[in-house]
Amino acid sequence: MRTIDTEVLIIGSGAGGSVTAARLAEAGRSVLVAEEGPWYEPDAHVPFSLDEFTARYRHQGACAALGNPGIAFAEGRCVGGSTEINSGLYHRLPGYLAAEWRSVYSIADFDDATLARYASEIEQTITISNVPGAAPPSSAVLHRGATALGWRSVEFARVFAYDTNGRGTKQTMSRTMIPRAIAAGTVIQPDCAVLKLERNARRVTGAVAQITLGDGSKETVRIRADDVFVCGGAIQSPALLQRSGFRRNIGGGLKFHPTVKVAARFTEPYDHDDVPMHRVTEFAPYLTIGGSASRRGQVALAIADAAPDRLESVIEQWEDTVVYYAAIRSQGSGRVTAIPGLRAPLVTYHMTDADMSRLARGLVHLGEVLLAAGAVELFPSITEGPIVSDRAGLGAWWDALTRARSKLMTVHLTSTIRMGEASERTGADSFGRVWETENLYVNDASLLPDAPGVNPQAAIMAIAARNADAYLQR
Amino acid sequence: MLWLERRIVAALAGSDDDRSGGAISEFVDSSFRAMPQHLRLGVVVESIGLGAYVRVRYLGRPTSQQIRTALAGFERFPLGVVRQYPQLLASLVIFAQYERPIP
């Protein structure tokens, strides 16, 4: 077996891994990033297309947390991780959440000023901006509907850079942090699946990995490292740690934002090339209303949920239809469990009755916004869900959104290896070092004690930068 | 793909699969291969069990219409895992069918 030596091994190249790599390499450390997925040019695939699902999504997007109801979820599996496939919305960690987490989990150096300092540094590398000029019509719908109802709405900033023609380019990790890490000497090894960490008592000595070569054959290698950062995200990181024998507070407490969708049909064509950047924040942080990818395939899926018999007729004028969502902060939680002999872990999630009720409320509020903005027909993601064309009809959604009929999804997965000094309920210390180890760190969404109610990428990156600095100061 | 899976794809996609050169079947097949193994195992068990039911119910050679009727019945079944089976197949077929332009 070939052996590769490095000072620091980072497993995963998403928001956590790439920030960690850039900071450690710039501090003079020898860094190797092992990324399970392939390395594509940033523009290689049309966003949210079938080709992108096939190439960049883990399991081609066919992942689900088992439970009642089951909840579909998506993860990136490529250099840059999920930052390559998300909508790029950017939202710093709200101060009240940082205070709550610091208190409940005894997280050291986790104050607003510290996090803001790291967020500012991150934002210098990944351009944060609003759309120049007017927002696209599909996004303005949310603002128009909210305004008509007297509700608050906001155009969220995104990790986008705009040229002089107003053309936006998402500033993913493969465009920002990864080039910075490479410039500082980081080696990126794509197509490299880490099978197991190797340990000697309290020290991790490296990992055994399998590299998929150009001809499809696989080479098993041993990577020896002084220190190891696991940054595979809230599903893959706990699974790897469990496979490697680390189980103390690892994998439980999975959190995410359960999401229900509505396809809204209007009387004229809308834009479909971008994801709406407005959000209705009247009920935030516990309930957020926003817009989804609305390519022809996504519109068809949304229509088919509620009205399979109408699919053919509605899809003929699919440009008139846009998909929106309501997402909640959930009281429920889940678990990631590695299954011996299998690569993919078992993911389960329990939605509480209060979650279902909050989601139904969100669905009704979403319907109110869309009708107020001029939608003429609403198709909820409920099996044979009532199609609604006026406000009076929305009441039927309360009873229709049951565990048996709802079709839910999510993207923001967190909290499976919480950080903090309250060791009875955390898997790592305040800076991501896994308990009972000397040199094994986690630095990704797993550390967040809860799903924050907004896209967590900004929080993940700021915390990763903070933890990398703490590591360098040890 | 197993027998029932192929029959369901054919019933749902109709002539679109042929006109796309089998692209819909190919996407469903590759999605099954990419699935987490334990989820794929669950789907295989259902495909065998429900496939046996369909063969017995329709005497071995169900038409596409009969397959669609069977799927509608599965979608109303009291057990969640049975309801989710046709939903999964339909989602994969519809996404491939409408995402990719079919000549």
Boltz contact constraints between the chains, C-beta under 6 A:
constraints:
  - contact:
      token1: [A, 50]
      token2: [B, 99]
      max_distance: 6.0
  - contact:
      token1: [A, 50]
      token2: [B, 100]
      max_distance: 6.0
  - contact:
      token1: [A, 59]
      token2: [B, 34]
      max_distance: 6.0
  - contact:
      token1: [A, 59]
      token2: [B, 35]
      max_distance: 6.0
  - contact:
      token1: [A, 59]
      token2: [B, 36]
      max_distance: 6.0
  - contact:
      token1: [A, 60]
      token2: [B, 31]
      max_distance: 6.0
  - contact:
      token1: [A, 60]
      token2: [B, 34]
      max_distance: 6.0
  - contact:
      token1: [A, 62]
      token2: [B, 31]
      max_distance: 6.0
  - contact:
      token1: [A, 62]
      token2: [B, 35]
      max_distance: 6.0
  - contact:
      token1: [A, 296]
      token2: [B, 98]
      max_distance: 6.0
  - contact:
      token1: [A, 297]
      token2: [B, 95]
      max_distance: 6.0
  - contact:
      token1: [A, 297]
      token2: [B, 98]
      max_distance: 6.0
  - contact:
      token1: [A, 297]
      token2: [B, 99]
      max_distance: 6.0
  - contact:
      token1: [A, 300]
      token2: [B, 94]
      max_distance: 6.0
  - contact:
      token1: [A, 300]
      token2: [B, 98]
      max_distance: 6.0
  - contact:
      token1: [A, 301]
      token2: [B, 94]
      max_distance: 6.0
  - contact:
      token1: [A, 301]
      token2: [B, 95]
      max_distance: 6.0
  - contact:
      token1: [A, 304]
      token2: [B, 94]
      max_distance: 6.0
  - contact:
      token1: [A, 342]
      token2: [B, 37]
      max_distance: 6.0
  - contact:
      token1: [A, 344]
      token2: [B, 36]
      max_distance: 6.0
  - contact:
      token1: [A, 344]
      token2: [B, 37]
      max_distance: 6.0
